[in-house]
Amino acid sequence: MEFQPLSAPGLVLNQWRAEDVEDVTAACQDPEIGRWTRVPWPYTREHAVAFLEIVGPHWAEDSAYNWAIRRTPAGPPIGSIGLKDVNLEEGTAEVGYWIAAAARGQGVATAATIAVVNWALDPAGLGLRRVDWCAAVGNDASRVIAEKAGIKVLGTKPIDPAAPCGQCNTEMWYGSATASAAPTA
Ligand SMILES: CC(C)(COP(=O)(O)OP(=O)(O)OC[C@H]1O[C@@H](n2cnc3c(N)ncnc32)[C@H](O)[C@@H]1OP(=O)(O)O)[C@@H](O)C(=O)NCCC(=O)NCCS
């Protein structure tokens, strides 16, 4: 599908741009991102270039949808949010996010996640039946955000050795939001 811009209070979720490369590279030097996410670690400028090049094709092939989180349409990115493992036939996808360290603690991830989950489950939006989430056990901030976005934590599962989550050696929390339980922004 074509890129779909979204908004949240005080935020725009718009397209990644090639000129975001330095901001993405800088943000992803934060060990917390390497610790808790599947973002490569250590993170190089080449990783950012590759990420910025693949986002558009992923939208076009409906495999993943990713947004830059900005305070203004032309401003620098302060975070990333996306839906991966998109399966339009099954009506499922998994949400994931990181926020640059300087922009944390201001509700950015919560607002962006509510916007993406609502759009994903809205029949007038993407119309999925379920949005999944997982996080390494102990990532309490991510769990708070997920629950505020209507995700019900269902339990724990072992980490998939084929898809390790950052530097975490713990189990994963997993959960999902369903169309009938979507929050209002
Ligand atoms: C997790 C992360 C996305 C949070 O971004 P953020 O914009 O600061 O999040 P928000 O401000 O929207 O909300 C964070 C919530 O978690 C809470 N929180 C933060 N640290 C917490 C902790 N250690 N224990 C419990 N709650 C915590 C905050 O108090 C806030 O809740 P509140 O609004 O009720 O006060 C950000 O820290 C990050 O990018 N971390 C590294 C990458 C990551 O972990 N991504 C998620 C992978 S599943």
Ligand as a Chemical Component Dictionary entry (heavy atoms), coordinates in Angstrom:
data_LIG
# 
_chem_comp.id                   LIG 
_chem_comp.type                 NON-POLYMER 
_chem_comp.pdbx_formal_charge   0 
_chem_comp.three_letter_code    LIG 
# 
loop_
_chem_comp_atom.comp_id 
_chem_comp_atom.atom_id 
_chem_comp_atom.alt_atom_id 
_chem_comp_atom.type_symbol 
_chem_comp_atom.charge 
_chem_comp_atom.model_Cartn_x 
_chem_comp_atom.model_Cartn_y 
_chem_comp_atom.model_Cartn_z 
_chem_comp_atom.pdbx_ordinal 
LIG C1  C1  C 0 10.545 2.198  26.128 1  
LIG C2  C2  C 0 10.544 3.540  25.410 2  
LIG C3  C3  C 0 10.034 3.328  23.981 3  
LIG C4  C4  C 0 9.645  4.508  26.166 4  
LIG O1  O1  O 0 9.514  5.711  25.420 5  
LIG P1  P1  P 0 8.900  7.035  26.106 6  
LIG O2  O2  O 0 8.492  7.965  25.029 7  
LIG O3  O3  O 0 9.840  7.529  27.129 8  
LIG O4  O4  O 0 7.605  6.425  26.817 9  
LIG P2  P2  P 0 6.370  7.250  27.425 10 
LIG O5  O5  O 0 6.890  8.554  27.962 11 
LIG O6  O6  O 0 5.278  7.303  26.421 12 
LIG O7  O7  O 0 5.826  6.323  28.585 13 
LIG C5  C5  C 0 6.661  5.521  29.323 14 
LIG C6  C6  C 0 5.813  4.990  30.457 15 
LIG O8  O8  O 0 6.558  3.978  31.065 16 
LIG C7  C7  C 0 6.779  4.335  32.404 17 
LIG N1  N1  N 0 8.086  3.850  32.771 18 
LIG C8  C8  C 0 9.278  4.277  32.353 19 
LIG N2  N2  N 0 10.246 3.546  32.915 20 
LIG C9  C9  C 0 9.616  2.648  33.689 21 
LIG C10 C10 C 0 10.053 1.612  34.545 22 
LIG N3  N3  N 0 11.352 1.323  34.689 23 
LIG N4  N4  N 0 9.119  0.883  35.203 24 
LIG C11 C11 C 0 7.807  1.137  35.049 25 
LIG N5  N5  N 0 7.322  2.098  34.246 26 
LIG C12 C12 C 0 8.240  2.836  33.591 27 
LIG C13 C13 C 0 6.701  5.829  32.440 28 
LIG O9  O9  O 0 6.450  6.284  33.756 29 
LIG C14 C14 C 0 5.557  6.068  31.503 30 
LIG O10 O10 O 0 4.323  5.806  32.114 31 
LIG P3  P3  P 0 3.412  7.020  32.688 32 
LIG O11 O11 O 0 3.033  7.829  31.487 33 
LIG O12 O12 O 0 2.249  6.304  33.289 34 
LIG O13 O13 O 0 4.262  7.762  33.639 35 
LIG C15 C15 C 0 11.973 4.149  25.372 36 
LIG O14 O14 O 0 12.486 4.199  26.680 37 
LIG C16 C16 C 0 12.933 3.371  24.505 38 
LIG O15 O15 O 0 13.063 3.652  23.310 39 
LIG N6  N6  N 0 13.607 2.375  25.102 40 
LIG C17 C17 C 0 14.569 1.546  24.356 41 
LIG C18 C18 C 0 13.883 0.731  23.247 42 
LIG C19 C19 C 0 12.742 -0.147 23.780 43 
LIG O16 O16 O 0 12.783 -0.647 24.887 44 
LIG N7  N7  N 0 11.731 -0.320 22.915 45 
LIG C20 C20 C 0 10.626 -1.197 23.209 46 
LIG C21 C21 C 0 10.995 -2.602 22.852 47 
LIG S1  S1  S 0 9.637  -3.738 23.165 48 
# 
loop_
_chem_comp_bond.comp_id 
_chem_comp_bond.atom_id_1 
_chem_comp_bond.atom_id_2 
_chem_comp_bond.value_order 
_chem_comp_bond.pdbx_ordinal 
LIG C1  C2  SING 1  
LIG C2  C3  SING 2  
LIG C2  C4  SING 3  
LIG C2  C15 SING 4  
LIG C4  O1  SING 5  
LIG O1  P1  SING 6  
LIG P1  O2  DOUB 7  
LIG P1  O3  SING 8  
LIG P1  O4  SING 9  
LIG O4  P2  SING 10 
LIG P2  O5  DOUB 11 
LIG P2  O6  SING 12 
LIG P2  O7  SING 13 
LIG O7  C5  SING 14 
LIG C5  C6  SING 15 
LIG C6  O8  SING 16 
LIG C6  C14 SING 17 
LIG O8  C7  SING 18 
LIG C7  N1  SING 19 
LIG C7  C13 SING 20 
LIG N1  C8  SING 21 
LIG N1  C12 SING 22 
LIG C8  N2  DOUB 23 
LIG N2  C9  SING 24 
LIG C9  C10 SING 25 
LIG C9  C12 DOUB 26 
LIG C10 N3  SING 27 
LIG C10 N4  DOUB 28 
LIG N4  C11 SING 29 
LIG C11 N5  DOUB 30 
LIG N5  C12 SING 31 
LIG C13 O9  SING 32 
LIG C13 C14 SING 33 
LIG C14 O10 SING 34 
LIG O10 P3  SING 35 
LIG P3  O11 DOUB 36 
LIG P3  O12 SING 37 
LIG P3  O13 SING 38 
LIG C15 O14 SING 39 
LIG C15 C16 SING 40 
LIG C16 O15 DOUB 41 
LIG C16 N6  SING 42 
LIG N6  C17 SING 43 
LIG C17 C18 SING 44 
LIG C18 C19 SING 45 
LIG C19 O16 DOUB 46 
LIG C19 N7  SING 47 
LIG N7  C20 SING 48 
LIG C20 C21 SING 49 
LIG C21 S1  SING 50 
# 
